[in-house]
Amino acid sequence: MDRRAARRVLAPLLALLALGCGEGVQSGPTQGCDPRDDRGCPRGEHCRLTATGDTLCLAPVTRIQAQTCDAAACPPGSSCLTFLGRTACRRVCDPAGDDCADGLCAVEIEGSGWGACVTACTLRDGCGAADETCGPVQGISAPVCVPAGATPAGAACAPGDCVVGTACLDREGQRTCVAVCDPAAPRCPAGSFCAGPVSGVRDLNYCAE
């Protein structure tokens, strides 16, 4: 699959936004480098995506800033990206090659031909990070690790708001945090049952009253 075809395939998927956050010293080429492995940049510099989808070379700098993410401090092969409202370093990947070592190249970085890795998960095993939960993302057919928030089940939400074990689902035109369950080992709060599946996502049901 060529890059143009990959863009068409990923068009309906939830996009990520490459931010120009953080600080760095731009001293290499402003385009033509590879954000997965820094090829095309001088030794010691890293290739990073910009908000316009271009690439540039940054020399890391040490600087304390009150920012969510410092693009120059991201590990090689990663860039500063916002996913479901949370900005962090996330690994860049090739949608045509699906070259994520421990996940899926399943979301497109807005304005570019590159993708970003997300981690596949199960409700049984959960996610490795305490601030993530296993849930659905529009356009991805399997549960993946998504940001978890502080909004409890039953409350109105946006994606990324809900506590671990729940997901922000559309219920009669209102997005609400709903407990999710594994159809192979259904567990739901008292008074509810494991129904579903969540639309378009395999191995992920929701708890209905």
ZITANOR-V431952 format. One record per pair of residues at least 24 apart in sequence whose C-alpha atoms are under 6 Angstrom apart, sorted by the first residue. I is the first residue (numbers start at 1). J is the second residue. D is the distance in whole Angstrom. If there is no record, write none. Layout:
BEGIN
[[I;J;D] [I;J;D]]
END
This chain:
BEGIN
[[1;96;6] [6;96;6] [13;139;5] [15;108;5] [15;109;6] [15;110;5] [16;82;6] [16;83;6] [16;109;5] [16;110;5] [17;81;6] [17;82;5] [17;109;6] [17;110;5] [18;50;6] [18;51;5] [18;81;5] [19;51;5] [19;81;6] [20;50;6] [20;51;6] [21;70;6] [21;71;6] [22;70;4] [22;71;5] [24;58;6] [24;59;6] [24;60;6] [24;61;6] [24;72;5] [25;58;5] [25;59;5] [26;57;6] [26;58;5] [28;57;5] [29;56;6] [30;55;6] [30;56;4] [31;55;5] [31;56;6] [35;77;5] [36;77;4] [36;92;6] [37;77;5] [48;79;6] [53;111;5] [53;112;5] [84;159;6] [84;160;5] [91;116;6] [91;117;6] [92;116;5] [119;144;5] [119;145;5] [120;144;4] [133;164;5] [135;167;6] [141;200;6] [141;201;5] [142;201;5] [142;202;6] [153;177;5] [153;178;5] [179;206;6] [179;207;5] [180;205;6] [180;206;4] [180;207;6] [181;205;5] [181;206;5]]
END
